[in-house]
Amino acid sequence: MAAAPELVQIEISPRRPASKPDWLKAPAPMGENYHDLKTLARKLELHTVCESAHCPNIGECWNHRTATFMLLGNLCTRRCGFCTVPKGRPQPIDFDEPLRVAEAVEKLALKFAVVTSVNRDDDNVGSARVFAETIRAIRKRMPDCRVEVLIPDFQGLEEPLRIVMDAQPDVLNHNTETVPRLYRVARSGARYERTLCLLERAKEMNPAIPTKTGVMVGLGESTDELLEVFRDLATKKVDILTVGQYLRPSKDHLPVTRLYTPEEFRFLKEESLKLGFRHVESGPLVRSSYHAHEQADAGTGQVR
């Protein structure tokens, strides 16, 4: 007698995604400062990486009057596997943009401005000039506002980096993002050694300017690989390190291999501090600009 066929249950409704753990939940953005900045950014035709990268801390940062402006348009020339910024052929560089960013900083009375950009491999020198002019324009309108720049790698060219450093930002940031083994899939067009070289050169050009970098976890790296990256960065005398959980923006981006627990983030912070970093932010919702003003204070040894 033949065995009865095994029954296969067919789900009629789509499976609900697993809920996020509490430590990955951020409050919805709201508040007067948040709405003021959003409205002004639209009026001045400015982009913020807070919105373009779907940052979970946008409400907290904007309400603390810290914002991250994204220069050079909203189209990136690279296709990194984790990033939500649109990709494509960018428009010509807008050299009036620094004045509009400075106007926004003044109208919002920002105490700390972070300025970043898309990658513009079509014009690295022009991109660097926009960064430098933005720093100078902000300082002209708001002398007490500190400025952190989160720059691309400029394809390893020294001239663009020197242009930015000559403008003397309060913090020079360039993200490492992940471990060397994952660069090919995660960081299109980037090179791990190029990142280390940029951070080292920046410190050589002006040792007084704190250098900073950020790393994501949850892309498939091992703890040993992470600690090796931290050691590499420490040898380049990087002052400030941020470590945060990668969260997949959509099904078209790299998957999350696992979620790190708060205890694991504490371990990474403790281990990295042993290497000599002046300040480390390590946590599930930490992003490059998270608590940027506090990081800058720690990086320079100042207390405000």
Backbone bond lengths (Angstrom), bond angles and torsions (degrees), N, CA, C in turn:
res aa  C-N    CA-C-N  psi(-1)  N-CA   C-N-CA  omega(-1)  CA-C   N-CA-C  phi
1 M - - - 1.465 - - 1.532 109.26 -
2 A 1.321 117.21 127.87 1.471 121.46 -177.01 1.528 110.69 -69.51
3 A 1.342 114.73 142.74 1.463 120.19 178.54 1.529 110.37 -67.98
4 A 1.303 115.21 146.14 1.465 119.82 179.20 1.523 109.82 -65.98
5 P 1.324 118.30 137.60 1.470 120.48 -179.99 1.526 110.82 -62.37
6 E 1.342 115.28 143.78 1.467 120.90 178.57 1.521 109.66 -71.20
7 L 1.317 114.84 131.86 1.456 119.44 -179.36 1.514 110.10 -79.63
8 V 1.320 117.20 136.33 1.458 123.42 177.71 1.516 108.08 -113.37
9 Q 1.329 115.74 121.78 1.465 119.71 -178.76 1.525 109.94 -82.47
10 I 1.287 116.12 128.11 1.465 121.99 179.65 1.532 108.42 -103.33
11 E 1.329 115.30 126.16 1.461 119.68 179.64 1.526 109.65 -81.87
12 I 1.316 115.62 123.01 1.457 119.94 -179.18 1.526 110.79 -76.65
13 S 1.313 116.89 -40.87 1.459 120.92 -178.37 1.526 109.57 -103.45
14 P 1.333 117.27 149.72 1.462 119.60 179.81 1.526 111.50 -62.99
15 R 1.339 115.77 145.69 1.452 121.23 -179.22 1.526 110.36 -69.75
16 R 1.314 115.36 133.90 1.449 119.39 179.30 1.534 109.99 -72.24
17 P 1.326 117.18 136.38 1.456 118.56 177.39 1.524 110.79 -65.68
18 A 1.334 115.50 148.16 1.463 119.81 178.83 1.525 109.44 -63.16
19 S 1.319 115.25 140.15 1.457 118.74 -179.22 1.517 110.73 -71.79
20 K 1.323 115.39 150.33 1.461 120.21 179.33 1.523 109.84 -71.35
21 P 1.319 117.37 146.10 1.461 118.81 172.09 1.522 110.35 -64.63
22 D 1.314 116.65 158.62 1.463 121.13 -174.93 1.525 112.49 -57.75
23 W 1.335 116.83 -33.54 1.471 118.33 -175.97 1.529 113.04 -73.54
24 L 1.348 117.30 -5.61 1.468 120.16 176.91 1.525 112.28 -106.77
25 K 1.327 116.27 7.71 1.458 119.45 -179.11 1.519 110.15 -98.72
26 A 1.328 115.79 127.84 1.467 121.65 178.15 1.523 108.60 -113.30
27 P 1.329 117.53 146.79 1.462 119.79 178.80 1.522 111.44 -65.43
28 A 1.318 116.01 149.54 1.462 120.38 178.68 1.525 109.83 -63.97
29 P 1.341 117.04 139.63 1.465 119.45 -179.09 1.519 111.80 -66.48
30 M 1.319 116.13 133.00 1.458 121.85 177.54 1.522 107.71 -163.44
31 G 1.306 115.59 175.50 1.461 120.22 179.17 1.513 111.48 112.48
32 E 1.322 115.72 159.31 1.464 121.70 -175.42 1.525 111.79 -64.05
33 N 1.335 118.06 -45.47 1.465 120.43 -179.55 1.521 111.23 -61.19
34 Y 1.328 116.08 -40.65 1.465 120.66 -179.88 1.522 110.66 -60.49
35 H 1.315 117.08 -48.54 1.463 120.27 -177.56 1.534 111.44 -69.83
36 D 1.326 117.25 -35.14 1.459 120.41 178.01 1.523 110.77 -62.67
37 L 1.333 116.59 -45.29 1.462 119.86 -177.76 1.532 110.73 -67.74
38 K 1.308 116.85 -41.18 1.461 120.83 179.73 1.532 110.74 -61.34
39 T 1.328 116.58 -43.74 1.460 121.06 -179.99 1.521 111.42 -65.89
40 L 1.323 116.52 -43.78 1.456 120.33 -177.40 1.525 111.35 -68.02
41 A 1.333 116.84 -38.76 1.462 120.11 178.69 1.526 110.84 -59.94
42 R 1.329 116.85 -39.74 1.466 120.07 177.70 1.530 110.74 -66.53
43 K 1.311 116.12 -42.83 1.458 120.59 -177.32 1.525 112.06 -63.05
44 L 1.333 116.54 -39.03 1.468 121.33 -177.30 1.530 112.48 -92.50
45 E 1.336 116.74 5.32 1.468 122.07 179.26 1.525 111.01 57.54
46 L 1.326 115.24 48.24 1.456 121.79 178.79 1.526 109.48 -109.96
47 H 1.328 115.08 152.09 1.459 120.97 175.73 1.523 109.07 -109.42
48 T 1.325 116.38 147.44 1.457 120.77 172.71 1.522 108.29 -121.28
49 V 1.324 115.67 137.78 1.462 119.27 178.26 1.520 109.88 -68.88
50 C 1.339 116.03 -22.97 1.467 121.15 177.03 1.533 109.96 -54.68
51 E 1.339 116.24 -41.83 1.461 120.98 179.97 1.519 111.51 -84.59
52 S 1.343 116.73 -46.51 1.459 120.33 -175.42 1.524 112.38 -62.79
53 A 1.332 116.95 -33.65 1.468 121.25 -179.55 1.523 112.75 -97.35
54 H 1.345 117.17 6.74 1.466 122.03 177.33 1.530 111.32 54.53
55 C 1.318 116.79 47.30 1.461 120.85 -176.15 1.528 111.04 -67.69
56 P 1.331 118.43 131.66 1.473 120.49 -178.92 1.520 113.47 -71.21
57 N 1.339 117.57 -15.20 1.465 120.68 -176.49 1.525 113.31 -98.21
58 I 1.326 117.41 12.93 1.458 120.20 -172.22 1.522 112.26 -57.58
59 G 1.320 117.91 -41.89 1.458 120.18 -178.79 1.516 112.22 -65.51
60 E 1.338 116.91 -45.93 1.459 121.15 -178.87 1.523 111.36 -62.69
61 C 1.326 116.80 -48.21 1.467 120.20 -176.87 1.529 111.51 -65.79
62 W 1.326 117.21 -46.02 1.458 119.60 -177.55 1.522 110.88 -65.73
63 N 1.300 117.20 -34.35 1.459 118.89 178.59 1.520 112.25 -75.20
64 H 1.326 117.69 -16.62 1.465 121.80 172.33 1.530 111.24 -92.77
65 R 1.338 115.61 11.03 1.465 121.95 178.94 1.528 112.02 58.79
66 T 1.323 115.12 42.47 1.460 122.01 169.67 1.524 106.70 -125.22
67 A 1.326 116.17 124.02 1.458 119.65 -177.59 1.525 109.91 -132.87
68 T 1.329 115.46 152.60 1.464 121.16 178.66 1.527 108.81 -115.07
69 F 1.329 116.24 106.53 1.457 121.52 178.82 1.526 109.89 -86.37
70 M 1.330 115.49 141.52 1.459 120.26 179.77 1.528 109.35 -109.68
71 L 1.318 115.14 112.44 1.460 122.14 -178.09 1.526 111.69 -81.35
72 L 1.329 114.67 168.93 1.473 123.34 167.54 1.527 113.37 68.70
73 G 1.335 115.97 30.16 1.451 119.24 175.39 1.511 113.18 90.78
74 N 1.324 115.65 -169.97 1.462 121.06 -176.70 1.529 111.50 -125.59
75 L 1.347 116.14 20.95 1.462 121.13 177.23 1.524 108.87 -123.42
76 C 1.318 116.16 125.76 1.463 121.99 -175.99 1.531 110.16 -100.28
77 T 1.327 115.63 145.40 1.464 120.24 179.51 1.525 112.52 -85.12
78 R 1.336 117.92 -2.15 1.468 121.27 178.07 1.525 110.13 -117.31
79 R 1.330 115.01 164.38 1.465 120.64 -177.21 1.529 109.73 -126.69
80 C 1.315 116.28 70.94 1.461 120.86 179.05 1.529 109.73 -70.90
81 G 1.333 115.99 141.44 1.456 121.10 -172.38 1.509 116.12 -71.90
82 F 1.341 117.73 -9.33 1.462 120.88 -176.98 1.520 112.80 -110.25
83 C 1.330 118.12 -9.28 1.466 121.66 -164.12 1.521 112.26 -99.65
84 T 1.341 115.63 140.86 1.467 121.22 -178.91 1.524 113.36 -94.63
85 V 1.325 117.87 -6.49 1.466 119.40 -179.34 1.531 108.72 -64.12
86 P 1.325 118.70 132.29 1.469 120.99 -178.10 1.525 112.85 -58.17
87 K 1.330 116.24 146.90 1.453 122.38 -179.63 1.518 109.67 -109.59
88 G 1.334 116.45 149.36 1.451 119.88 177.72 1.507 111.73 158.60
89 R 1.330 116.07 -171.77 1.455 121.24 178.79 1.528 109.00 -83.89
90 P 1.332 117.79 116.28 1.467 120.12 -174.44 1.520 112.98 -74.99
91 Q 1.321 115.09 162.32 1.458 122.35 173.72 1.533 109.39 -74.33
92 P 1.342 118.27 164.83 1.476 119.56 174.86 1.522 110.96 -56.12
93 I 1.318 116.10 149.41 1.458 121.30 -178.78 1.534 110.57 -62.12
94 D 1.320 115.72 133.69 1.465 122.80 179.58 1.530 108.29 -95.45
95 F 1.316 117.71 102.63 1.456 120.71 -176.47 1.529 112.87 -81.05
96 D 1.345 117.52 -0.23 1.466 121.12 171.89 1.528 112.19 -90.57
97 E 1.320 115.98 -8.61 1.464 120.26 -176.71 1.532 113.11 -58.84
98 P 1.332 120.37 -40.65 1.474 119.38 178.45 1.526 114.05 -54.07
99 L 1.345 117.43 -37.04 1.466 120.43 179.72 1.525 111.04 -67.21
100 R 1.327 117.37 -36.56 1.466 120.57 179.80 1.530 110.88 -71.46
101 V 1.331 116.80 -37.91 1.467 119.90 176.28 1.528 109.82 -62.53
102 A 1.333 116.42 -44.68 1.468 120.40 179.64 1.525 110.82 -62.65
103 E 1.325 117.12 -37.49 1.466 120.33 177.80 1.523 110.59 -63.67
104 A 1.337 116.45 -41.53 1.461 120.07 178.80 1.523 110.88 -64.65
105 V 1.320 116.81 -42.63 1.463 121.10 179.31 1.523 110.53 -59.84
106 E 1.340 116.13 -41.99 1.465 120.21 -179.51 1.527 111.32 -68.40
107 K 1.321 117.31 -46.70 1.464 120.31 -176.64 1.522 111.82 -65.16
108 L 1.329 116.39 -30.39 1.458 120.15 -179.80 1.522 112.48 -92.19
109 A 1.328 115.76 -4.08 1.478 121.35 -179.52 1.523 110.95 53.43
110 L 1.342 116.24 45.58 1.458 120.26 -178.95 1.521 110.73 -68.35
111 K 1.308 115.11 140.45 1.456 120.91 177.56 1.525 111.36 -90.26
112 F 1.319 115.96 -26.08 1.464 121.17 -176.93 1.525 107.78 -147.24
113 A 1.304 117.31 122.15 1.468 121.70 179.90 1.521 109.48 -115.49
114 V 1.319 115.78 131.88 1.462 121.29 173.24 1.517 107.41 -106.93
115 V 1.319 115.77 131.74 1.462 121.12 -177.27 1.520 108.43 -121.75
116 T 1.314 116.59 122.13 1.454 121.10 177.99 1.522 108.51 -128.86
117 S 1.319 117.65 -169.16 1.467 120.01 -179.66 1.512 109.74 -161.61
118 V 1.310 114.34 165.72 1.459 120.36 164.95 1.526 107.98 -72.17
119 N 1.320 117.05 167.26 1.458 120.05 170.22 1.526 109.07 -75.67
120 R 1.322 116.22 132.45 1.454 121.44 175.80 1.529 108.14 -124.61
121 D 1.328 115.52 73.63 1.458 119.77 -179.44 1.523 112.18 -66.39
122 D 1.333 116.63 -9.55 1.459 120.35 177.98 1.528 112.05 -77.27
123 D 1.359 117.83 -20.38 1.467 120.24 -178.47 1.531 109.25 -159.57
124 N 1.316 116.60 83.16 1.460 120.62 -177.65 1.524 112.49 -69.12
125 V 1.320 117.46 -39.89 1.465 120.64 -179.19 1.530 110.40 -67.48
126 G 1.324 117.06 -44.68 1.459 120.56 177.27 1.521 111.51 -60.81
127 S 1.322 116.79 -38.94 1.463 120.99 177.87 1.524 110.71 -61.70
128 A 1.329 116.09 -44.93 1.458 120.56 -179.66 1.525 111.14 -62.88
129 R 1.314 117.15 -37.89 1.467 120.32 179.09 1.521 111.53 -64.01
130 V 1.326 117.05 -36.73 1.459 120.24 177.53 1.528 110.14 -65.65
131 F 1.331 117.76 -41.99 1.463 120.63 175.08 1.531 110.46 -57.34
132 A 1.336 115.67 -50.35 1.471 120.18 -176.59 1.528 111.42 -62.18
133 E 1.327 117.29 -43.56 1.461 120.10 -179.40 1.521 111.85 -68.50
134 T 1.334 117.09 -29.57 1.461 120.19 176.99 1.528 110.22 -67.47
135 I 1.326 116.94 -43.21 1.471 120.47 177.15 1.526 109.85 -58.07
136 R 1.327 116.10 -47.98 1.470 120.34 -177.12 1.526 111.69 -66.78
137 A 1.336 117.06 -38.45 1.465 120.31 -178.90 1.523 111.21 -67.57
138 I 1.332 117.23 -39.83 1.462 120.29 177.88 1.520 109.93 -64.01
139 R 1.314 117.19 -44.49 1.467 120.40 -177.35 1.534 111.49 -66.56
140 K 1.331 116.32 -30.51 1.460 119.38 179.00 1.521 110.54 -67.56
141 R 1.338 116.72 -40.84 1.462 120.91 -178.39 1.535 112.21 -84.95
142 M 1.335 116.17 -35.65 1.469 121.41 -174.09 1.526 109.32 -134.23
143 P 1.323 118.09 78.92 1.468 121.21 -175.06 1.525 113.97 -58.42
144 D 1.342 117.89 -25.91 1.462 120.31 -177.25 1.529 113.28 -90.90
145 C 1.317 116.61 -4.64 1.469 119.79 179.19 1.526 109.40 -83.29
146 R 1.314 116.17 124.46 1.461 119.41 177.48 1.531 110.11 -85.13
147 V 1.331 115.40 150.06 1.460 120.87 -173.73 1.527 110.41 -126.98
148 E 1.313 114.97 122.67 1.469 121.70 172.37 1.524 107.95 -106.02
149 V 1.327 117.17 135.52 1.464 120.48 175.41 1.527 109.54 -111.47
150 L 1.314 115.07 131.06 1.466 122.54 175.09 1.521 106.48 -108.93
151 I 1.311 116.36 99.43 1.461 120.89 -167.73 1.523 112.50 -100.64
152 P 1.342 117.02 155.94 1.466 120.44 170.42 1.522 109.79 -75.08
153 D 1.322 117.43 -178.66 1.471 119.12 -176.29 1.530 113.58 -85.25
154 F 1.345 117.34 -4.00 1.466 121.78 179.13 1.531 111.38 51.95
155 Q 1.344 115.80 29.14 1.464 122.42 179.34 1.532 112.49 54.54
156 G 1.312 116.16 28.14 1.458 120.14 176.10 1.515 115.30 80.46
157 L 1.323 118.38 5.48 1.464 121.23 -178.60 1.529 110.54 -76.49
158 E 1.319 116.91 138.99 1.458 120.89 -177.18 1.524 112.44 -79.79
159 E 1.343 118.29 -35.62 1.462 120.69 -175.73 1.528 112.79 -58.72
160 P 1.345 119.82 -47.84 1.474 118.36 179.56 1.530 112.65 -61.26
161 L 1.325 117.44 -39.09 1.460 119.94 178.78 1.525 110.52 -63.06
162 R 1.308 117.35 -41.62 1.464 120.46 -179.83 1.529 111.02 -65.06
163 I 1.332 117.04 -36.93 1.465 120.61 177.88 1.525 110.20 -59.84
164 V 1.332 116.70 -44.39 1.466 120.77 179.29 1.524 110.90 -67.48
165 M 1.316 117.31 -45.42 1.468 120.42 -177.42 1.527 111.59 -65.13
166 D 1.328 117.65 -32.61 1.469 120.62 178.91 1.532 111.76 -64.92
167 A 1.330 117.26 -22.99 1.466 120.72 176.85 1.524 112.02 -81.36
168 Q 1.321 117.35 -5.53 1.463 124.87 174.45 1.536 113.78 55.19
169 P 1.328 116.68 66.18 1.467 119.08 172.59 1.525 109.91 -64.66
170 D 1.328 116.56 158.26 1.460 120.01 177.90 1.522 111.70 -73.11
171 V 1.332 116.86 -28.79 1.464 122.67 175.39 1.523 107.81 -144.05
172 L 1.342 116.82 136.83 1.463 122.58 175.59 1.519 107.57 -108.35
173 N 1.331 116.12 113.18 1.461 122.27 -175.30 1.525 110.23 -116.16
174 H 1.320 115.33 134.70 1.473 120.93 170.27 1.518 107.00 -145.06
175 N 1.315 117.49 122.73 1.457 120.90 -172.06 1.527 113.17 -80.76
176 T 1.335 115.08 136.62 1.464 122.31 174.65 1.522 109.89 -81.98
177 E 1.311 117.12 -33.47 1.467 127.49 174.63 1.530 114.29 73.93
178 T 1.355 118.95 -55.94 1.460 119.23 -173.83 1.524 110.40 -153.31
179 V 1.311 116.31 -175.55 1.468 121.51 -177.55 1.532 109.21 -82.27
180 P 1.337 117.68 157.09 1.472 120.28 -174.94 1.528 114.14 -55.07
181 R 1.317 118.22 -37.54 1.469 121.34 -176.86 1.525 112.29 -61.26
182 L 1.330 117.30 -26.80 1.464 120.83 -175.38 1.520 113.76 -99.87
183 Y 1.323 117.30 3.04 1.463 119.37 -177.92 1.527 112.32 -60.21
184 R 1.302 117.79 -40.09 1.468 120.27 -175.60 1.522 111.94 -59.29
185 V 1.328 117.41 -39.02 1.467 119.86 -177.80 1.527 112.07 -91.16
186 A 1.349 117.03 -27.56 1.466 118.91 -173.11 1.518 113.56 -96.59
187 R 1.337 117.69 -35.90 1.463 120.63 -172.25 1.530 110.62 -121.91
188 S 1.286 116.14 83.72 1.460 121.69 -178.88 1.525 110.74 -59.68
189 G 1.331 116.22 124.10 1.463 120.92 176.44 1.507 114.96 83.68
190 A 1.332 118.13 -5.70 1.472 121.14 -178.63 1.526 110.36 -97.22
191 R 1.332 115.70 163.51 1.462 122.72 177.88 1.529 108.26 -136.34
192 Y 1.318 115.84 134.08 1.466 119.94 -178.61 1.521 111.10 -60.11
193 E 1.311 117.78 -46.81 1.464 120.74 -178.66 1.532 110.96 -63.70
194 R 1.319 116.63 -32.77 1.463 120.64 178.08 1.529 110.54 -65.03
195 T 1.331 116.04 -39.78 1.467 120.41 177.48 1.525 110.84 -62.96
196 L 1.329 117.07 -46.63 1.465 120.29 178.85 1.524 111.07 -61.09
197 C 1.325 115.79 -39.86 1.467 120.44 -179.17 1.519 110.90 -64.97
198 L 1.342 117.19 -42.19 1.468 120.18 179.61 1.524 110.66 -60.59
199 L 1.325 117.21 -46.57 1.462 120.63 -179.01 1.526 111.42 -64.24
200 E 1.314 115.82 -36.96 1.468 120.01 178.13 1.523 111.16 -68.38
201 R 1.317 116.70 -43.44 1.473 120.73 179.75 1.520 111.36 -63.43
202 A 1.327 116.88 -41.18 1.464 120.27 -179.68 1.527 110.44 -59.43
203 K 1.313 116.44 -42.75 1.462 120.34 -179.79 1.530 110.73 -67.93
204 E 1.316 117.13 -34.71 1.469 120.30 177.83 1.528 111.27 -69.33
205 M 1.343 116.56 -36.70 1.455 120.44 -178.46 1.522 112.04 -67.84
206 N 1.338 116.62 -38.28 1.465 120.31 178.54 1.524 108.67 -153.85
207 P 1.327 117.40 94.15 1.470 120.77 -177.63 1.528 113.66 -61.63
208 A 1.340 117.76 -19.57 1.466 120.61 -176.95 1.522 112.83 -77.55
209 I 1.332 117.63 -18.79 1.468 120.99 -179.28 1.525 109.01 -87.84
210 P 1.342 118.28 120.27 1.457 120.11 179.20 1.528 111.63 -61.90
211 T 1.321 116.27 138.59 1.459 121.34 173.92 1.526 109.11 -105.14
212 K 1.309 114.48 151.60 1.465 120.30 -171.52 1.520 109.67 -146.16
213 T 1.325 116.47 150.22 1.459 120.33 175.78 1.518 109.66 -151.59
214 G 1.336 115.93 160.06 1.458 121.32 -178.86 1.517 111.70 -128.56
215 V 1.342 115.77 148.91 1.462 122.96 179.59 1.523 108.62 -131.46
216 M 1.336 116.24 137.37 1.465 121.93 173.89 1.526 109.15 -97.48
217 V 1.338 116.70 149.72 1.459 120.42 173.59 1.525 108.87 -122.76
218 G 1.336 115.16 155.06 1.455 119.86 -179.81 1.509 113.96 104.53
219 L 1.345 116.21 14.94 1.472 120.63 179.11 1.535 112.41 -101.05
220 G 1.335 116.17 -2.29 1.461 119.50 -179.85 1.515 114.08 118.58
221 E 1.332 115.62 8.32 1.459 120.89 179.67 1.533 110.66 -78.34
222 S 1.329 116.72 161.43 1.461 121.46 173.33 1.523 109.06 -100.94
223 T 1.323 116.21 163.32 1.459 120.28 177.57 1.525 110.71 -62.27
224 D 1.318 116.50 -40.14 1.469 119.55 178.98 1.519 111.39 -61.67
225 E 1.328 116.76 -39.44 1.462 120.08 178.31 1.532 110.76 -64.58
226 L 1.329 116.55 -41.82 1.457 120.05 178.46 1.523 111.20 -61.17
227 L 1.310 116.79 -46.82 1.460 120.39 -178.25 1.526 111.25 -64.29
228 E 1.322 116.40 -33.38 1.469 119.31 176.77 1.527 110.83 -66.98
229 V 1.330 117.53 -39.20 1.467 121.20 175.40 1.522 109.98 -62.41
230 F 1.323 117.16 -44.13 1.465 120.06 178.84 1.527 110.66 -59.68
231 R 1.335 116.71 -39.98 1.474 119.61 178.22 1.516 110.75 -64.58
232 D 1.331 116.91 -41.77 1.475 120.37 178.49 1.527 110.43 -60.11
233 L 1.327 116.46 -44.31 1.466 120.36 -178.35 1.531 110.89 -66.93
234 A 1.311 116.74 -37.33 1.466 119.81 179.27 1.522 111.00 -64.62
235 T 1.337 116.66 -36.10 1.465 118.85 178.77 1.525 111.86 -67.46
236 K 1.337 117.29 -21.99 1.463 121.63 176.75 1.536 111.30 -89.46
237 K 1.323 116.38 7.35 1.469 123.78 175.99 1.521 113.35 62.79
238 V 1.334 115.67 34.47 1.465 120.49 174.66 1.528 108.28 -66.94
239 D 1.322 117.17 135.18 1.461 121.93 -175.15 1.523 113.75 -87.60
240 I 1.345 116.77 -39.63 1.469 121.05 -170.27 1.533 109.03 -126.46
241 L 1.336 115.98 133.54 1.465 121.94 -179.95 1.520 109.41 -126.85
242 T 1.337 116.89 134.67 1.457 121.40 172.73 1.527 108.79 -118.26
243 V 1.336 115.61 139.48 1.469 121.65 -179.59 1.520 107.51 -132.84
244 G 1.330 117.04 121.77 1.460 120.55 -177.15 1.516 112.38 -139.75
245 Q 1.316 115.90 164.66 1.460 122.60 -179.66 1.524 111.01 -78.93
246 Y 1.330 116.82 129.44 1.461 120.63 171.28 1.522 108.98 -73.60
247 L 1.328 116.42 131.93 1.452 122.60 176.01 1.524 108.49 -122.23
248 R 1.289 116.92 125.24 1.467 121.81 -175.50 1.528 110.77 -66.68
249 P 1.333 117.93 118.76 1.468 119.80 -177.94 1.524 113.62 -70.61
250 S 1.347 116.76 -31.65 1.463 120.36 -178.66 1.526 108.17 -161.84
251 K 1.337 116.07 172.26 1.462 119.89 179.60 1.522 112.37 -67.90
252 D 1.322 117.59 -12.30 1.460 121.52 178.97 1.531 112.53 -86.94
253 H 1.335 117.08 -3.27 1.454 121.06 -179.97 1.520 110.70 -106.01
254 L 1.309 116.34 170.14 1.459 121.51 -178.76 1.528 110.69 -57.31
255 P 1.329 117.48 140.94 1.468 119.49 179.63 1.525 111.81 -75.19
256 V 1.314 115.38 156.56 1.462 121.36 173.18 1.520 107.88 -83.55
257 T 1.334 117.00 124.02 1.465 119.30 -179.49 1.521 112.11 -79.83
258 R 1.329 116.64 -32.73 1.462 119.96 173.91 1.524 110.03 -167.78
259 L 1.323 114.66 159.91 1.453 121.52 176.95 1.531 109.04 -100.07
260 Y 1.321 115.68 125.29 1.457 120.54 177.66 1.534 109.28 -78.69
261 T 1.306 116.53 144.70 1.460 121.21 179.12 1.531 110.01 -86.18
262 P 1.331 117.24 160.65 1.471 119.28 175.26 1.528 112.58 -55.00
263 E 1.335 116.98 -34.73 1.462 120.09 178.79 1.523 110.97 -64.48
264 E 1.327 117.00 -38.66 1.462 120.21 178.73 1.529 111.16 -67.82
265 F 1.327 116.63 -36.71 1.466 119.44 176.48 1.528 110.95 -65.89
266 R 1.328 117.02 -37.01 1.461 119.42 175.95 1.522 111.47 -63.58
267 F 1.332 115.75 -40.09 1.469 120.12 177.45 1.524 110.85 -61.07
268 L 1.337 117.38 -45.71 1.457 120.83 179.84 1.525 111.12 -62.32
269 K 1.330 116.70 -37.93 1.466 119.95 178.07 1.527 110.66 -65.25
270 E 1.310 116.64 -45.82 1.463 120.41 -179.04 1.528 111.04 -61.65
271 E 1.322 116.47 -43.59 1.468 120.16 -178.28 1.524 111.61 -68.04
272 S 1.334 117.05 -38.72 1.464 119.42 -178.62 1.527 111.42 -72.00
273 L 1.332 117.24 -35.13 1.463 119.36 178.12 1.528 111.68 -63.97
274 K 1.314 116.94 -29.77 1.462 120.76 177.88 1.528 111.60 -63.98
275 L 1.334 116.18 -20.48 1.472 120.78 -176.26 1.518 112.81 -85.92
276 G 1.350 117.02 -10.74 1.456 119.10 174.58 1.514 116.59 113.16
277 F 1.337 118.92 4.12 1.461 119.81 175.59 1.523 109.31 -62.51
278 R 1.332 116.33 142.08 1.464 119.58 178.28 1.519 112.18 -72.99
279 H 1.337 116.78 -32.07 1.464 120.21 -178.16 1.522 108.67 -151.07
280 V 1.336 115.98 139.27 1.463 121.69 177.73 1.526 108.72 -133.73
281 E 1.330 116.25 127.33 1.463 122.38 170.58 1.521 106.25 -107.83
282 S 1.326 117.53 118.92 1.457 121.43 -177.37 1.516 109.07 -137.65
283 G 1.338 116.52 117.39 1.454 120.31 -178.72 1.510 111.14 -176.95
284 P 1.327 117.92 163.81 1.469 121.36 -175.73 1.522 114.51 -55.33
285 L 1.343 117.99 -41.22 1.459 120.89 -175.87 1.526 113.05 -100.41
286 V 1.309 117.43 8.88 1.465 120.16 179.62 1.524 109.79 -67.63
287 R 1.337 114.90 131.57 1.449 121.78 172.98 1.521 107.75 -126.69
288 S 1.306 116.98 172.85 1.456 120.76 -171.24 1.519 113.17 -55.74
289 S 1.332 117.09 -36.53 1.467 120.54 -175.92 1.522 112.94 -98.81
290 Y 1.322 117.72 5.21 1.457 121.22 -177.01 1.528 110.54 -65.28
291 H 1.349 116.94 124.78 1.468 122.45 -177.53 1.530 111.18 53.77
292 A 1.328 116.03 39.61 1.465 121.08 -173.99 1.520 112.38 -59.13
293 H 1.346 116.88 -37.37 1.457 119.05 -178.80 1.527 111.21 -66.01
294 E 1.345 117.29 -37.04 1.456 120.23 178.52 1.523 110.79 -70.49
295 Q 1.341 116.59 -37.81 1.452 120.11 177.85 1.529 110.80 -62.19
296 A 1.335 115.88 -41.36 1.471 119.88 179.97 1.525 110.96 -62.09
297 D 1.323 116.63 -41.30 1.463 120.09 177.33 1.517 111.02 -59.84
298 A 1.332 115.68 -45.87 1.464 120.12 -178.53 1.531 110.79 -66.84
299 G 1.339 115.97 -37.07 1.466 119.81 -177.31 1.514 113.18 -66.96
300 T 1.336 116.08 -26.53 1.466 119.56 179.88 1.522 112.70 -103.06
301 G 1.344 115.63 -3.86 1.450 119.70 -178.41 1.511 113.43 78.42
302 Q 1.361 116.88 13.70 1.459 120.93 -178.74 1.515 110.43 -88.71
303 V 1.298 115.60 154.79 1.461 121.74 173.17 1.518 107.09 -122.75
304 R 1.350 115.81 121.91 1.473 119.54 -178.08 1.525 109.74 -121.88
